[in-house]
Amino acid sequence: MSEIHTLSDAVINKIAAGEVVERPASALKELLENSIDSGATIISVILTKGGIDSIIVKDNGTGIPKTQLGLALSRHATSKIENSEDLLNISTLGFRGEALSSISAVSKVSVVSKVIDDQYGWKLESVGGFMSEPTPISANLGTQVNVIDIYFNTPARKKFLRSSITEYGHCEEVFKRIALSKPSISFMLKHDGKEKWNLPKGDRETRVNQILGQSFLSAKMPLAVNNSNAILYGYISRPTTSNSNRQKQYFFVNNRFVRDRIVTHAINQAYRDVLHNSRHPMYVIYMEVPQQSVDVNVHPSKTEVRFSESNAVHEFLRKNIEKALSNVQSQDEVPNNAGLLIDNPHIKNIQKGLPLNLNLRKPSSRSFSESYKKIDTKNLSNNNDDDKDIEFPLGFAVAQIGGIYILAENNHGLVIIDMHAAHERLVYEKLKKEAEDEQIKKQKLLITSSFFATSLQIATAQDHRLLLEDLGFDISVIPPDTILIRAVPSFLKETDSASLVIDTLEGIIANGVSDSSRNIRNELLSTMACHGSVRANRKLTIPEMNALLREMESTPRADQCNHGRPTWHQISIEMLDKIFLRGQ
């Protein structure tokens, strides 16, 4: 073993730089944050070859005095904090005193800066960490930092850089995150001589629309929560518009972009009931919390944070995003699955007393309208004069086609409803409510049912007996290979009890989580809801169809089934006119 020795400052700086400056985008992020901290209102970025050849950031901030230019490029020198106590109350984006020093250690850097009281600016150059003396130069108020030939003195690191196109993509993403965090600042980005972005200062919504584009603009819905501990605002995508990847996901804590497992998990859980597992939501969410409740000094990149009360943050995010998703509203121009007016007072009044169970699984000896006399389904289906001033988002049923779809007419045109997908959501929400209230009722079977089970199914039934009881089942094991069913959830009494129990057991096996988990409960309830939903080729009467539509309008998250599929589709009169060439 070789002798232990002290590393030189040059080597130390290069090692430290590797943590801060992972690629050109990392350097750009640090420079932009410094510009924002300087109070700049206009920031320009010029890149060459994806930032590999050069990164130039120019701002109109307060500038750096001549006497402090050298300190600005020195390690552990900063104007943001003074002592360890300040780390608990960080309000600036930068604070570690490492950025410019790390960048200058692995590149050729020049800094030109002018403060308001000086007649001219000062320029300082650094090559691989070796600084020159400041020299006077003509300059405007603010600072310009030029980063040339990044990793010129660390070729082993430079070879791991990707193509200029790839590196530019990472730089552009950093630029967009910073621009989203500060809509009050004007930003400009050029790459290889071409202007890519020009974002004038404005309001937050305009900035979000500019950066995320039309796909998000047409799908976004506002988020606004304000309580004594935290403020939550921004925009989230409707479940009907999603991505196959995690792009267009931006979360800010006190205007700092962060990536946090707690945050990501909470948002995913909020979308769990309305979005297919393979799809991902889009969002731009801002959360403001007391500085003391969040630690941003976790990693040199400053994109990781720790919350002092992470469980409370998780629940706060999940519940409020879930609430926003359950109150999706229709828009003036109804797009596909634009949402339902679940808070329409007319709908609430008309639907009062309607049970969620539409009882559509099998034909009944009584008609649907007889079963639910509290609703005047005849008048609803005929759209009489009393209803002319009441807008029902899903309109009134006119026909059923293919034993699968309901056709309805509303004020906007034609609505097509997938009756199984829609009813599955209604059943699921009913089961969830009963489960949350610990009121899932059991229905004893007049004739017990049994089936031959695998050894794994029998073990699962025994190990998760309490969970199955909470879900409304009464089953027992008859050795060696039989499961006896005495009761099922009353809401699902007309289903095939054996297949229902089998699918529930398989759901427990597939999830592999504890009985107390909220996630597994909802997964199982979703499986049960599928069993209790109206099937294809079930003929419905007009009153039955209208009752289903009214239930959808008053049920949260009724735009999607439990698997994330849309439950209805709007075709406007304008679209129908185009199809049939009317007016042409």
Secondary structure, DSSP 8 states (H G I E B T S, - for coil): --------HHHHHHHHHHHH-SSHHHHHHHHHHHHHHTT-SEEEEEEEGGGTSEEEEEE-SS---GGGHHHHTSTT--SS-SSGGGGGS--SS--SS-HHHHHHHTSEEEEEEE-TT-SSEEEEEEETTEE---EEE---SEEEEEEESTTTT-HHHHTT---HHHHHHHHHHHHHHHHHH-TTSEEEEEETTEEEEEE-S--HHHHHHHHHHHHHHTTEEEEEEE-SS-EEEEEEE-TTS-BSSS-SEEEEETTEE---HHHHHHHHHHHTTTS-TT-B--EEEEEE--GGGEE-TTSTTS---EETTHHHHHHHHHHHHHHHHHT----SS--TT----TT-HHHHHHHTT--S----SS--SS-HHHHTTTS-HHHHHHT-GGGTT---TT-EEEEEETTTEEEEEETTEEEEEEHHHHHHHHHHHHHHHHHHTT---EEEEEEEEEEE--HHHHHHHHHTHHHHHHTT-EEEEETTTEEEEEEEEGGGTTS-HHHHHHHHHHHHHHH---TT-HHHHHHHHHHHHHHTS--TT----HHHHHHHHHHHHTSTTTTB-TTS-BSEEEEEHHHHHHHTTTT-
